Amino acid sequence: MSSTIQNSSHPALSGADSIAASTSDIILLAGRILLGWIFMRSGYGKIFDIPGYAATFPARGLPTFLAYISVPAEFFGGIALILGLATRYVVVVMVIFMLVATFSSHRYWEFTDVAVRRAQDGNFYKNLAILGGFLFLFVGSPGRFSIDAWLRKRR
């Protein structure tokens, strides 16, 4: 059982406590896979043509060299999240990545076309929700089914 599971604030709400306690490692694994998959999949599409992707950076107000940092961080960070490898450190990198990506690429308030604005608005707030998932993962743990847990046991 993960040390992050806490009892509910009220007995009427405690029904979920035993479910959370008995499934925490599986749920942490599923959460890591879901978060990591987004970045691995997106990064995979860019990693074989970083110069092409870098060409889109100036329009977003970013220097092109950042593509050579962000694309590997996105792709390999996604893989590390899925595996639960150096999870807290990877989360810090991914939070920085997400903040830059969110505020450079999804500035919905700059678009006048309603459909484009709505799409960018959705992406902006989706990214904020992903950031929330990263914060939970940072203060929690990657769970028992992670390389971090395996390495901790080997000490």
N, CA, C and O atoms as a GROMACS GRO file, in nm:
protein
  620
    1MET      N    1   0.084  -0.118   0.000
    1MET     CA    2   0.000   0.000   0.000
    1MET      C    3   0.088   0.124   0.000
    1MET      O    4   0.189   0.129   0.070
    2SER      N    5   0.049   0.221  -0.078
    2SER     CA    6   0.126   0.345  -0.086
    2SER      C    7   0.106   0.428   0.039
    2SER      O    8  -0.001   0.428   0.099
    3SER      N    9   0.210   0.499   0.078
    3SER     CA   10   0.203   0.582   0.198
    3SER      C   11   0.123   0.709   0.174
    3SER      O   12   0.100   0.785   0.268
    4THR      N   13   0.080   0.733   0.051
    4THR     CA   14   0.006   0.855   0.021
    4THR      C   15  -0.145   0.839   0.041
    4THR      O   16  -0.218   0.937   0.034
    5ILE      N   17  -0.193   0.717   0.065
    5ILE     CA   18  -0.336   0.694   0.085
    5ILE      C   19  -0.374   0.742   0.224
    5ILE      O   20  -0.313   0.703   0.324
    6GLN      N   21  -0.475   0.826   0.229
    6GLN     CA   22  -0.522   0.879   0.356
    6GLN      C   23  -0.668   0.841   0.374
    6GLN      O   24  -0.738   0.812   0.278
    7ASN      N   25  -0.711   0.842   0.499
    7ASN     CA   26  -0.851   0.814   0.527
    7ASN      C   27  -0.936   0.934   0.490
    7ASN      O   28  -0.888   1.048   0.489
    8SER      N   29  -1.062   0.907   0.458
    8SER     CA   30  -1.154   1.015   0.424
    8SER      C   31  -1.180   1.103   0.544
    8SER      O   32  -1.154   1.066   0.658
    9SER      N   33  -1.232   1.220   0.517
    9SER     CA   34  -1.262   1.315   0.623
    9SER      C   35  -1.389   1.280   0.698
    9SER      O   36  -1.413   1.332   0.807
   10HIS      N   37  -1.471   1.194   0.642
   10HIS     CA   38  -1.599   1.159   0.704
   10HIS      C   39  -1.626   1.010   0.680
   10HIS      O   40  -1.599   0.959   0.572
   11PRO      N   41  -1.679   0.940   0.782
   11PRO     CA   42  -1.706   0.796   0.768
   11PRO      C   43  -1.796   0.762   0.649
   11PRO      O   44  -1.781   0.655   0.589
   12ALA      N   45  -1.888   0.850   0.614
   12ALA     CA   46  -1.978   0.822   0.501
   12ALA      C   47  -1.902   0.822   0.368
   12ALA      O   48  -1.952   0.770   0.268
   13LEU      N   49  -1.783   0.880   0.368
   13LEU     CA   50  -1.704   0.886   0.246
   13LEU      C   51  -1.594   0.781   0.241
   13LEU      O   52  -1.513   0.780   0.149
   14SER      N   53  -1.591   0.694   0.341
   14SER     CA   54  -1.479   0.601   0.355
   14SER      C   55  -1.487   0.479   0.264
   14SER      O   56  -1.392   0.401   0.261
   15GLY      N   57  -1.595   0.459   0.193
   15GLY     CA   58  -1.608   0.342   0.106
   15GLY      C   59  -1.499   0.333   0.002
   15GLY      O   60  -1.456   0.223  -0.034
   16ALA      N   61  -1.454   0.447  -0.046
   16ALA     CA   62  -1.349   0.446  -0.148
   16ALA      C   63  -1.211   0.423  -0.089
   16ALA      O   64  -1.117   0.392  -0.162
   17ASP      N   65  -1.197   0.439   0.043
   17ASP     CA   66  -1.066   0.424   0.106
   17ASP      C   67  -1.007   0.286   0.086
   17ASP      O   68  -0.889   0.273   0.051
   18SER      N   69  -1.085   0.182   0.107
   18SER     CA   70  -1.031   0.046   0.093
   18SER      C   71  -0.999   0.015  -0.053
   18SER      O   72  -0.902  -0.055  -0.082
   19ILE      N   73  -1.079   0.067  -0.144
   19ILE     CA   74  -1.051   0.048  -0.287
   19ILE      C   75  -0.920   0.117  -0.322
   19ILE      O   76  -0.835   0.060  -0.390
   20ALA      N   77  -0.904   0.240  -0.276
   20ALA     CA   78  -0.781   0.315  -0.304
   20ALA      C   79  -0.660   0.244  -0.245
   20ALA      O   80  -0.556   0.234  -0.310
   21ALA      N   81  -0.673   0.196  -0.124
   21ALA     CA   82  -0.561   0.129  -0.057
   21ALA      C   83  -0.523  -0.001  -0.127
   21ALA      O   84  -0.404  -0.032  -0.140
   22SER      N   85  -0.622  -0.076  -0.172
   22SER     CA   86  -0.592  -0.206  -0.232
   22SER      C   87  -0.551  -0.198  -0.378
   22SER      O   88  -0.497  -0.295  -0.432
   23THR      N   89  -0.575  -0.087  -0.442
   23THR     CA   90  -0.542  -0.075  -0.585
   23THR      C   91  -0.442   0.038  -0.613
   23THR      O   92  -0.418   0.070  -0.730
   24SER      N   93  -0.384   0.097  -0.511
   24SER     CA   94  -0.302   0.217  -0.531
   24SER      C   95  -0.185   0.194  -0.628
   24SER      O   96  -0.159   0.280  -0.712
   25ASP      N   97  -0.117   0.082  -0.617
   25ASP     CA   98  -0.002   0.060  -0.706
   25ASP      C   99  -0.045   0.042  -0.851
   25ASP      O  100   0.022   0.090  -0.942
   26ILE      N  101  -0.155  -0.027  -0.873
   26ILE     CA  102  -0.207  -0.046  -1.009
   26ILE      C  103  -0.254   0.089  -1.065
   26ILE      O  104  -0.228   0.121  -1.181
   27ILE      N  105  -0.321   0.168  -0.983
   27ILE     CA  106  -0.370   0.298  -1.028
   27ILE      C  107  -0.255   0.393  -1.056
   27ILE      O  108  -0.259   0.469  -1.152
   28LEU      N  109  -0.151   0.390  -0.972
   28LEU     CA  110  -0.033   0.472  -0.998
   28LEU      C  111   0.034   0.430  -1.129
   28LEU      O  112   0.078   0.515  -1.206
   29LEU      N  113   0.043   0.300  -1.155
   29LEU     CA  114   0.099   0.252  -1.280
   29LEU      C  115   0.014   0.300  -1.398
   29LEU      O  116   0.068   0.351  -1.497
   30ALA      N  117  -0.118   0.285  -1.388
   30ALA     CA  118  -0.206   0.330  -1.496
   30ALA      C  119  -0.193   0.480  -1.519
   30ALA      O  120  -0.189   0.525  -1.633
   31GLY      N  121  -0.187   0.557  -1.412
   31GLY     CA  122  -0.171   0.702  -1.424
   31GLY      C  123  -0.040   0.739  -1.490
   31GLY      O  124  -0.036   0.828  -1.575
   32ARG      N  125   0.068   0.670  -1.452
   32ARG     CA  126   0.200   0.698  -1.514
   32ARG      C  127   0.197   0.662  -1.661
   32ARG      O  128   0.250   0.737  -1.743
   33ILE      N  129   0.136   0.550  -1.695
   33ILE     CA  130   0.127   0.510  -1.836
   33ILE      C  131   0.047   0.612  -1.916
   33ILE      O  132   0.088   0.652  -2.025
   34LEU      N  133  -0.065   0.655  -1.861
   34LEU     CA  134  -0.149   0.752  -1.933
   34LEU      C  135  -0.078   0.887  -1.950
   34LEU      O  136  -0.083   0.946  -2.058
   35LEU      N  137  -0.014   0.935  -1.846
   35LEU     CA  138   0.060   1.061  -1.857
   35LEU      C  139   0.180   1.046  -1.951
   35LEU      O  140   0.202   1.129  -2.038
   36GLY      N  141   0.255   0.940  -1.933
   36GLY     CA  142   0.374   0.921  -2.014
   36GLY      C  143   0.344   0.897  -2.161
   36GLY      O  144   0.418   0.943  -2.248
   37TRP      N  145   0.235   0.825  -2.188
   37TRP     CA  146   0.200   0.792  -2.326
   37TRP      C  147   0.178   0.918  -2.410
   37TRP      O  148   0.219   0.923  -2.526
   38ILE      N  149   0.113   1.018  -2.353
   38ILE     CA  150   0.088   1.144  -2.424
   38ILE      C  151   0.219   1.201  -2.477
   38ILE      O  152   0.227   1.241  -2.593
   39PHE      N  153   0.320   1.203  -2.392
   39PHE     CA  154   0.447   1.266  -2.427
   39PHE      C  155   0.534   1.176  -2.515
   39PHE      O  156   0.601   1.225  -2.606
   40MET      N  157   0.534   1.047  -2.488
   40MET     CA  158   0.610   0.956  -2.572
   40MET      C  159   0.556   0.958  -2.714
   40MET      O  160   0.633   0.966  -2.810
   41ARG      N  161   0.426   0.951  -2.728
   41ARG     CA  162   0.362   0.950  -2.859
   41ARG      C  163   0.388   1.080  -2.934
   41ARG      O  164   0.423   1.079  -3.052
   42SER      N  165   0.370   1.192  -2.867
   42SER     CA  166   0.390   1.321  -2.930
   42SER      C  167   0.539   1.342  -2.964
   42SER      O  168   0.571   1.392  -3.072
   43GLY      N  169   0.627   1.305  -2.873
   43GLY     CA  170   0.770   1.320  -2.897
   43GLY      C  171   0.821   1.230  -3.008
   43GLY      O  172   0.912   1.267  -3.081
   44TYR      N  173   0.762   1.112  -3.020
   44TYR     CA  174   0.803   1.018  -3.125
   44TYR      C  175   0.782   1.080  -3.263
   44TYR      O  176   0.863   1.060  -3.354
   45GLY      N  177   0.675   1.153  -3.278
   45GLY     CA  178   0.646   1.216  -3.405
   45GLY      C  179   0.743   1.328  -3.440
   45GLY      O  180   0.750   1.370  -3.556
   46LYS      N  181   0.818   1.376  -3.343
   46LYS     CA  182   0.910   1.488  -3.364
   46LYS      C  183   1.056   1.447  -3.362
   46LYS      O  184   1.140   1.515  -3.422
   47ILE      N  185   1.088   1.339  -3.294
   47ILE     CA  186   1.229   1.307  -3.266
   47ILE      C  187   1.310   1.275  -3.392
   47ILE      O  188   1.432   1.292  -3.393
   48PHE      N  189   1.244   1.230  -3.497
   48PHE     CA  190   1.315   1.197  -3.621
   48PHE      C  191   1.328   1.316  -3.716
   48PHE      O  192   1.389   1.305  -3.822
   49ASP      N  193   1.268   1.429  -3.678
   49ASP     CA  194   1.282   1.552  -3.758
   49ASP      C  195   1.283   1.674  -3.668
   49ASP      O  196   1.199   1.763  -3.680
   50ILE      N  197   1.378   1.677  -3.579
   50ILE     CA  198   1.389   1.791  -3.486
   50ILE      C  199   1.410   1.922  -3.562
   50ILE      O  200   1.348   2.022  -3.525
   51PRO      N  201   1.494   1.927  -3.668
   51PRO     CA  202   1.508   2.054  -3.741
   51PRO      C  203   1.376   2.105  -3.800
   51PRO      O  204   1.348   2.224  -3.797
   52GLY      N  205   1.296   2.014  -3.852
   52GLY     CA  206   1.166   2.054  -3.906
   52GLY      C  207   1.075   2.110  -3.797
   52GLY      O  208   1.007   2.210  -3.818
   53TYR      N  209   1.076   2.045  -3.682
   53TYR     CA  210   0.995   2.093  -3.570
   53TYR      C  211   1.050   2.225  -3.516
   53TYR      O  212   0.974   2.314  -3.478
   54ALA      N  213   1.182   2.237  -3.514
   54ALA     CA  214   1.246   2.360  -3.464
   54ALA      C  215   1.206   2.481  -3.549
   54ALA      O  216   1.202   2.593  -3.498
   55ALA      N  217   1.178   2.458  -3.676
   55ALA     CA  218   1.138   2.569  -3.764
   55ALA      C  219   1.007   2.634  -3.721
   55ALA      O  220   0.979   2.747  -3.761
   56THR      N  221   0.928   2.564  -3.641
   56THR     CA  222   0.801   2.620  -3.594
   56THR      C  223   0.817   2.705  -3.468
   56THR      O  224   0.723   2.773  -3.426
   57PHE      N  225   0.935   2.702  -3.407
   57PHE     CA  226   0.955   2.771  -3.280
   57PHE      C  227   0.956   2.924  -3.289
   57PHE      O  228   0.895   2.988  -3.204
   58PRO      N  229   1.020   2.985  -3.388
   58PRO     CA  230   1.021   3.132  -3.391
   58PRO      C  231   0.881   3.194  -3.393
   58PRO      O  232   0.860   3.299  -3.332
   59ALA      N  233   0.786   3.132  -3.460
   59ALA     CA  234   0.650   3.184  -3.463
   59ALA      C  235   0.586   3.184  -3.324
   59ALA      O  236   0.491   3.259  -3.298
   60ARG      N  237   0.638   3.100  -3.237
   60ARG     CA  238   0.586   3.093  -3.099
   60ARG      C  239   0.669   3.178  -3.003
   60ARG      O  240   0.642   3.181  -2.883
   61GLY      N  241   0.769   3.246  -3.057
   61GLY     CA  242   0.854   3.330  -2.974
   61GLY      C  243   0.963   3.253  -2.901
   61GLY      O  244   1.015   3.299  -2.800
   62LEU      N  245   0.997   3.136  -2.954
   62LEU     CA  246   1.099   3.051  -2.891
   62LEU      C  247   1.220   3.037  -2.982
   62LEU      O  248   1.206   3.030  -3.104
   63PRO      N  249   1.339   3.034  -2.925
   63PRO     CA  250   1.458   3.009  -3.007
   63PRO      C  251   1.459   2.864  -3.056
   63PRO      O  252   1.415   2.773  -2.986
   64THR      N  253   1.510   2.843  -3.177
   64THR     CA  254   1.505   2.710  -3.238
   64THR      C  255   1.585   2.606  -3.160
   64THR      O  256   1.551   2.488  -3.163
   65PHE      N  257   1.691   2.647  -3.090
   65PHE     CA  258   1.772   2.548  -3.016
   65PHE      C  259   1.690   2.477  -2.908
   65PHE      O  260   1.725   2.365  -2.868
   66LEU      N  261   1.583   2.539  -2.861
   66LEU     CA  262   1.501   2.474  -2.758
   66LEU      C  263   1.436   2.345  -2.808
   66LEU      O  264   1.404   2.257  -2.728
   67ALA      N  265   1.418   2.332  -2.939
   67ALA     CA  266   1.362   2.208  -2.993
   67ALA      C  267   1.454   2.090  -2.966
   67ALA      O  268   1.408   1.978  -2.944
   68TYR      N  269   1.584   2.116  -2.966
   68TYR     CA  270   1.682   2.009  -2.943
   68TYR      C  271   1.686   1.968  -2.795
   68TYR      O  272   1.745   1.865  -2.760
   69ILE      N  273   1.625   2.047  -2.711
   69ILE     CA  274   1.612   2.012  -2.569
   69ILE      C  275   1.473   1.956  -2.542
   69ILE      O  276   1.457   1.854  -2.475
   70SER      N  277   1.372   2.024  -2.596
   70SER     CA  278   1.234   1.988  -2.563
   70SER      C  279   1.190   1.855  -2.624
   70SER      O  280   1.119   1.778  -2.558
   71VAL      N  281   1.230   1.826  -2.746
   71VAL     CA  282   1.185   1.702  -2.809
   71VAL      C  283   1.240   1.578  -2.736
   71VAL      O  284   1.162   1.489  -2.704
   72PRO      N  285   1.371   1.570  -2.710
   72PRO     CA  286   1.418   1.455  -2.631
   72PRO      C  287   1.357   1.450  -2.491
   72PRO      O  288   1.326   1.342  -2.440
   73ALA      N  289   1.338   1.568  -2.429
   73ALA     CA  290   1.276   1.570  -2.296
   73ALA      C  291   1.134   1.514  -2.304
   73ALA      O  292   1.093   1.437  -2.217
   74GLU      N  293   1.061   1.552  -2.406
   74GLU     CA  294   0.923   1.505  -2.422
   74GLU      C  295   0.920   1.353  -2.446
   74GLU      O  296   0.847   1.281  -2.377
   75PHE      N  297   0.998   1.306  -2.541
   75PHE     CA  298   0.995   1.164  -2.577
   75PHE      C  299   1.051   1.076  -2.466
   75PHE      O  300   0.984   0.984  -2.419
   76PHE      N  301   1.174   1.104  -2.424
   76PHE     CA  302   1.237   1.019  -2.323
   76PHE      C  303   1.175   1.040  -2.184
   76PHE      O  304   1.174   0.949  -2.102
   77GLY      N  305   1.124   1.161  -2.159
   77GLY     CA  306   1.052   1.186  -2.035
   77GLY      C  307   0.926   1.102  -2.027
   77GLY      O  308   0.892   1.049  -1.922
   78GLY      N  309   0.856   1.090  -2.141
   78GLY     CA  310   0.737   1.004  -2.145
   78GLY      C  311   0.770   0.860  -2.115
   78GLY      O  312   0.698   0.793  -2.041
   79ILE      N  313   0.879   0.811  -2.174
   79ILE     CA  314   0.922   0.673  -2.149
   79ILE      C  315   0.958   0.655  -2.002
   79ILE      O  316   0.919   0.557  -1.939
   80ALA      N  317   1.033   0.750  -1.946
   80ALA     CA  318   1.073   0.741  -1.805
   80ALA      C  319   0.951   0.742  -1.713
   80ALA      O  320   0.950   0.672  -1.612
   81LEU      N  321   0.850   0.822  -1.745
   81LEU     CA  322   0.728   0.823  -1.664
   81LEU      C  323   0.659   0.687  -1.668
   81LEU      O  324   0.617   0.635  -1.565
   82ILE      N  325   0.648   0.630  -1.786
   82ILE     CA  326   0.584   0.499  -1.800
   82ILE      C  327   0.658   0.394  -1.716
   82ILE      O  328   0.595   0.313  -1.649
   83LEU      N  329   0.789   0.398  -1.722
   83LEU     CA  330   0.870   0.300  -1.648
   83LEU      C  331   0.883   0.332  -1.500
   83LEU      O  332   0.920   0.245  -1.421
   84GLY      N  333   0.853   0.456  -1.462
   84GLY     CA  334   0.872   0.496  -1.322
   84GLY      C  335   1.019   0.508  -1.289
   84GLY      O  336   1.063   0.463  -1.183
   85LEU      N  337   1.095   0.568  -1.378
   85LEU     CA  338   1.240   0.583  -1.362
   85LEU      C  339   1.274   0.728  -1.328
   85LEU      O  340   1.242   0.819  -1.405
   86ALA      N  341   1.338   0.750  -1.214
   86ALA     CA  342   1.376   0.885  -1.169
   86ALA      C  343   1.253   0.976  -1.174
   86ALA      O  344   1.261   1.090  -1.222
   87THR      N  345   1.144   0.926  -1.126
   87THR     CA  346   1.013   0.988  -1.146
   87THR      C  347   1.007   1.134  -1.102
   87THR      O  348   0.962   1.218  -1.179
   88ARG      N  349   1.050   1.165  -0.984
   88ARG     CA  350   1.040   1.304  -0.937
   88ARG      C  351   1.125   1.399  -1.022
   88ARG      O  352   1.082   1.510  -1.050
   89TYR      N  353   1.243   1.355  -1.061
   89TYR     CA  354   1.329   1.440  -1.144
   89TYR      C  355   1.267   1.460  -1.283
   89TYR      O  356   1.270   1.570  -1.338
   90VAL      N  357   1.213   1.353  -1.337
   90VAL     CA  358   1.147   1.360  -1.468
   90VAL      C  359   1.026   1.452  -1.459
   90VAL      O  360   1.001   1.531  -1.550
   91VAL      N  361   0.952   1.442  -1.350
   91VAL     CA  362   0.835   1.529  -1.333
   91VAL      C  363   0.877   1.677  -1.333
   91VAL      O  364   0.808   1.760  -1.393
   92VAL      N  365   0.987   1.710  -1.267
   92VAL     CA  366   1.034   1.849  -1.266
   92VAL      C  367   1.063   1.895  -1.409
   92VAL      O  368   1.023   2.005  -1.448
   93VAL      N  369   1.132   1.811  -1.486
   93VAL     CA  370   1.161   1.845  -1.627
   93VAL      C  371   1.031   1.860  -1.706
   93VAL      O  372   1.017   1.954  -1.784
   94MET      N  373   0.939   1.770  -1.684
   94MET     CA  374   0.813   1.774  -1.760
   94MET      C  375   0.727   1.894  -1.721
   94MET      O  376   0.656   1.949  -1.806
   95VAL      N  377   0.732   1.935  -1.596
   95VAL     CA  378   0.658   2.055  -1.555
   95VAL      C  379   0.714   2.177  -1.628
   95VAL      O  380   0.638   2.260  -1.677
   96ILE      N  381   0.845   2.188  -1.635
   96ILE     CA  382   0.906   2.300  -1.708
   96ILE      C  383   0.866   2.293  -1.855
   96ILE      O  384   0.827   2.393  -1.915
   97PHE      N  385   0.877   2.174  -1.913
   97PHE     CA  386   0.837   2.154  -2.052
   97PHE      C  387   0.692   2.198  -2.074
   97PHE      O  388   0.662   2.272  -2.169
   98MET      N  389   0.604   2.154  -1.986
   98MET     CA  390   0.460   2.186  -2.002
   98MET      C  391   0.433   2.334  -1.986
   98MET      O  392   0.350   2.390  -2.059
   99LEU      N  393   0.500   2.399  -1.893
   99LEU     CA  394   0.478   2.543  -1.875
   99LEU      C  395   0.520   2.620  -2.000
   99LEU      O  396   0.448   2.708  -2.046
  100VAL      N  397   0.637   2.586  -2.054
  100VAL     CA  398   0.683   2.653  -2.176
  100VAL      C  399   0.588   2.622  -2.291
  100VAL      O  400   0.548   2.714  -2.363
  101ALA      N  401   0.553   2.496  -2.310
  101ALA     CA  402   0.464   2.458  -2.420
  101ALA      C  403   0.327   2.525  -2.408
  101ALA      O  404   0.272   2.574  -2.506
  102THR      N  405   0.274   2.526  -2.288
  102THR     CA  406   0.140   2.582  -2.266
  102THR      C  407   0.136   2.731  -2.294
  102THR      O  408   0.045   2.780  -2.362
  103PHE      N  409   0.234   2.803  -2.241
  103PHE     CA  410   0.229   2.949  -2.254
  103PHE      C  411   0.291   3.000  -2.383
  103PHE      O  412   0.284   3.120  -2.411
  104SER      N  413   0.352   2.912  -2.462
  104SER     CA  414   0.404   2.957  -2.592
  104SER      C  415   0.316   2.909  -2.707
  104SER      O  416   0.309   2.976  -2.810
  105SER      N  417   0.250   2.797  -2.692
  105SER     CA  418   0.177   2.737  -2.803
  105SER      C  419   0.026   2.740  -2.790
  105SER      O  420  -0.044   2.717  -2.888
  106HIS      N  421  -0.025   2.766  -2.674
  106HIS     CA  422  -0.171   2.758  -2.654
  106HIS      C  423  -0.226   2.886  -2.592
  106HIS      O  424  -0.311   2.882  -2.503
  107ARG      N  425  -0.178   2.999  -2.640
  107ARG     CA  426  -0.226   3.130  -2.591
  107ARG      C  427  -0.360   3.160  -2.657
  107ARG      O  428  -0.368   3.242  -2.749
  108TYR      N  429  -0.463   3.095  -2.611
  108TYR     CA  430  -0.594   3.102  -2.673
  108TYR      C  431  -0.647   3.245  -2.681
  108TYR      O  432  -0.723   3.277  -2.772
  109TRP      N  433  -0.608   3.330  -2.589
  109TRP     CA  434  -0.657   3.467  -2.583
  109TRP      C  435  -0.609   3.552  -2.701
  109TRP      O  436  -0.659   3.662  -2.722
  110GLU      N  437  -0.512   3.501  -2.777
  110GLU     CA  438  -0.461   3.575  -2.893
  110GLU      C  439  -0.536   3.544  -3.022
  110GLU      O  440  -0.510   3.609  -3.123
  111PHE      N  441  -0.626   3.448  -3.020
  111PHE     CA  442  -0.695   3.407  -3.142
  111PHE      C  443  -0.834   3.471  -3.150
  111PHE      O  444  -0.907   3.476  -3.052
  112THR      N  445  -0.867   3.519  -3.269
  112THR     CA  446  -0.999   3.580  -3.289
  112THR      C  447  -1.097   3.481  -3.352
  112THR      O  448  -1.217   3.491  -3.329
  113ASP      N  449  -1.046   3.387  -3.432
  113ASP     CA  450  -1.133   3.284  -3.490
  113ASP      C  451  -1.187   3.197  -3.378
  113ASP      O  452  -1.111   3.140  -3.299
  114VAL      N  453  -1.318   3.187  -3.371
  114VAL     CA  454  -1.384   3.118  -3.259
  114VAL      C  455  -1.342   2.972  -3.248
  114VAL      O  456  -1.315   2.923  -3.138
  115ALA      N  457  -1.338   2.902  -3.360
  115ALA     CA  458  -1.302   2.759  -3.356
  115ALA      C  459  -1.158   2.740  -3.311
  115ALA      O  460  -1.129   2.652  -3.230
  116VAL      N  461  -1.068   2.821  -3.362
  116VAL     CA  462  -0.926   2.810  -3.324
  116VAL      C  463  -0.910   2.847  -3.177
  116VAL      O  464  -0.836   2.782  -3.103
  117ARG      N  465  -0.979   2.953  -3.137
  117ARG     CA  466  -0.971   2.996  -2.997
  117ARG      C  467  -1.021   2.886  -2.904
  117ARG      O  468  -0.960   2.859  -2.800
  118ARG      N  469  -1.131   2.822  -2.940
  118ARG     CA  470  -1.187   2.715  -2.858
  118ARG      C  471  -1.091   2.597  -2.850
  118ARG      O  472  -1.074   2.539  -2.743
  119ALA      N  473  -1.029   2.560  -2.962
  119ALA     CA  474  -0.933   2.448  -2.962
  119ALA      C  475  -0.812   2.482  -2.874
  119ALA      O  476  -0.767   2.399  -2.796
  120GLN      N  477  -0.761   2.603  -2.886
  120GLN     CA  478  -0.645   2.642  -2.806
  120GLN      C  479  -0.683   2.655  -2.658
  120GLN      O  480  -0.603   2.622  -2.570
  121ASP      N  481  -0.803   2.702  -2.632
  121ASP     CA  482  -0.853   2.709  -2.495
  121ASP      C  483  -0.855   2.569  -2.434
  121ASP      O  484  -0.810   2.549  -2.321
  122GLY      N  485  -0.908   2.473  -2.509
  122GLY     CA  486  -0.912   2.335  -2.460
  122GLY      C  487  -0.773   2.278  -2.435
  122GLY      O  488  -0.750   2.211  -2.334
  123ASN      N  489  -0.680   2.305  -2.526
  123ASN     CA  490  -0.542   2.257  -2.509
  123ASN      C  491  -0.475   2.324  -2.390
  123ASN      O  492  -0.400   2.260  -2.316
  124PHE      N  493  -0.499   2.452  -2.371
  124PHE     CA  494  -0.440   2.526  -2.259
  124PHE      C  495  -0.483   2.463  -2.126
  124PHE      O  496  -0.400   2.434  -2.041
  125TYR      N  497  -0.613   2.444  -2.110
  125TYR     CA  498  -0.663   2.390  -1.983
  125TYR      C  499  -0.636   2.241  -1.968
  125TYR      O  500  -0.623   2.192  -1.855
  126LYS      N  501  -0.626   2.167  -2.078
  126LYS     CA  502  -0.583   2.026  -2.071
  126LYS      C  503  -0.442   2.020  -2.017
  126LYS      O  504  -0.410   1.936  -1.933
  127ASN      N  505  -0.357   2.109  -2.065
  127ASN     CA  506  -0.219   2.112  -2.017
  127ASN      C  507  -0.212   2.147  -1.868
  127ASN      O  508  -0.130   2.091  -1.795
  128LEU      N  509  -0.298   2.237  -1.824
  128LEU     CA  510  -0.301   2.268  -1.680
  128LEU      C  511  -0.343   2.146  -1.600
  128LEU      O  512  -0.292   2.123  -1.490
  129ALA      N  513  -0.437   2.068  -1.652
  129ALA     CA  514  -0.480   1.947  -1.583
  129ALA      C  515  -0.365   1.844  -1.578
  129ALA      O  516  -0.346   1.778  -1.476
  130ILE      N  517  -0.290   1.832  -1.686
  130ILE     CA  518  -0.173   1.743  -1.688
  130ILE      C  519  -0.072   1.790  -1.584
  130ILE      O  520  -0.012   1.708  -1.514
  131LEU      N  521  -0.053   1.922  -1.574
  131LEU     CA  522   0.036   1.976  -1.471
  131LEU      C  523  -0.011   1.934  -1.332
  131LEU      O  524   0.071   1.901  -1.246
  132GLY      N  525  -0.142   1.934  -1.311
  132GLY     CA  526  -0.196   1.887  -1.183
  132GLY      C  527  -0.161   1.741  -1.158
  132GLY      O  528  -0.126   1.704  -1.046
  133GLY      N  529  -0.169   1.658  -1.261
  133GLY     CA  530  -0.129   1.518  -1.248
  133GLY      C  531   0.017   1.505  -1.213
  133GLY      O  532   0.055   1.420  -1.131
  134PHE      N  533   0.102   1.589  -1.274
  134PHE     CA  534   0.244   1.587  -1.241
  134PHE      C  535   0.268   1.626  -1.096
  134PHE      O  536   0.354   1.568  -1.029
  135LEU      N  537   0.193   1.723  -1.047
  135LEU     CA  538   0.211   1.766  -0.908
  135LEU      C  539   0.174   1.653  -0.812
  135LEU      O  540   0.243   1.630  -0.712
  136PHE      N  541   0.065   1.582  -0.842
  136PHE     CA  542   0.028   1.467  -0.760
  136PHE      C  543   0.138   1.360  -0.763
  136PHE      O  544   0.173   1.304  -0.659
  137LEU      N  545   0.191   1.334  -0.880
  137LEU     CA  546   0.296   1.233  -0.893
  137LEU      C  547   0.423   1.275  -0.821
  137LEU      O  548   0.494   1.191  -0.765
  138PHE      N  549   0.453   1.403  -0.822
  138PHE     CA  550   0.572   1.452  -0.755
  138PHE      C  551   0.565   1.431  -0.604
  138PHE      O  552   0.661   1.385  -0.543
  139VAL      N  553   0.451   1.464  -0.542
  139VAL     CA  554   0.440   1.452  -0.396
  139VAL      C  555   0.405   1.311  -0.353
  139VAL      O  556   0.428   1.273  -0.238
  140GLY      N  557   0.350   1.232  -0.444
  140GLY     CA  558   0.316   1.094  -0.412
  140GLY      C  559   0.436   1.005  -0.438
  140GLY      O  560   0.546   1.033  -0.391
  141SER      N  561   0.414   0.902  -0.512
  141SER     CA  562   0.523   0.812  -0.549
  141SER      C  563   0.486   0.746  -0.680
  141SER      O  564   0.370   0.750  -0.722
  142PRO      N  565   0.585   0.686  -0.747
  142PRO     CA  566   0.552   0.616  -0.872
  142PRO      C  567   0.485   0.481  -0.846
  142PRO      O  568   0.436   0.417  -0.939
  143GLY      N  569   0.483   0.438  -0.721
  143GLY     CA  570   0.419   0.312  -0.686
  143GLY      C  571   0.516   0.195  -0.690
  143GLY      O  572   0.631   0.208  -0.730
  144ARG      N  573   0.466   0.082  -0.648
  144ARG     CA  574   0.546  -0.039  -0.635
  144ARG      C  575   0.588  -0.094  -0.771
  144ARG      O  576   0.694  -0.156  -0.782
  145PHE      N  577   0.507  -0.071  -0.875
  145PHE     CA  578   0.537  -0.123  -1.008
  145PHE      C  579   0.614  -0.018  -1.088
  145PHE      O  580   0.565   0.034  -1.188
  146SER      N  581   0.733   0.012  -1.042
  146SER     CA  582   0.818   0.114  -1.106
  146SER      C  583   0.964   0.074  -1.090
  146SER      O  584   1.000  -0.002  -1.000
  147ILE      N  585   1.046   0.126  -1.178
  147ILE     CA  586   1.190   0.103  -1.164
  147ILE      C  587   1.240   0.169  -1.036
  147ILE      O  588   1.329   0.115  -0.970
  148ASP      N  589   1.185   0.285  -1.002
  148ASP     CA  590   1.226   0.351  -0.877
  148ASP      C  591   1.207   0.259  -0.757
  148ASP      O  592   1.296   0.249  -0.672
  149ALA      N  593   1.093   0.191  -0.748
  149ALA     CA  594   1.067   0.101  -0.636
  149ALA      C  595   1.162  -0.019  -0.640
  149ALA      O  596   1.211  -0.063  -0.536
  150TRP      N  597   1.187  -0.071  -0.759
  150TRP     CA  598   1.279  -0.183  -0.773
  150TRP      C  599   1.420  -0.143  -0.728
  150TRP      O  600   1.487  -0.219  -0.658
  151LEU      N  601   1.464  -0.023  -0.768
  151LEU     CA  602   1.596   0.024  -0.728
  151LEU      C  603   1.604   0.050  -0.576
  151LEU      O  604   1.707   0.026  -0.513
  152ARG      N  605   1.495   0.099  -0.520
  152ARG     CA  606   1.489   0.124  -0.376
  152ARG      C  607   1.504  -0.007  -0.298
  152ARG      O  608   1.571  -0.010  -0.195
  153LYS      N  609   1.444  -0.114  -0.346
  153LYS     CA  610   1.454  -0.245  -0.281
  153LYS      C  611   1.594  -0.303  -0.289
  153LYS      O  612   1.635  -0.378  -0.200
  154ARG      N  613   1.667  -0.271  -0.392
  154ARG     CA  614   1.801  -0.326  -0.413
  154ARG      C  615   1.904  -0.265  -0.320
  154ARG      O  616   2.013  -0.321  -0.305
  155ARG      N  617   1.874  -0.153  -0.260
  155ARG     CA  618   1.971  -0.088  -0.171
  155ARG      C  619   1.993  -0.166  -0.045
  155ARG      O  620   2.072  -0.125   0.040
   0.00000   0.00000   0.00000
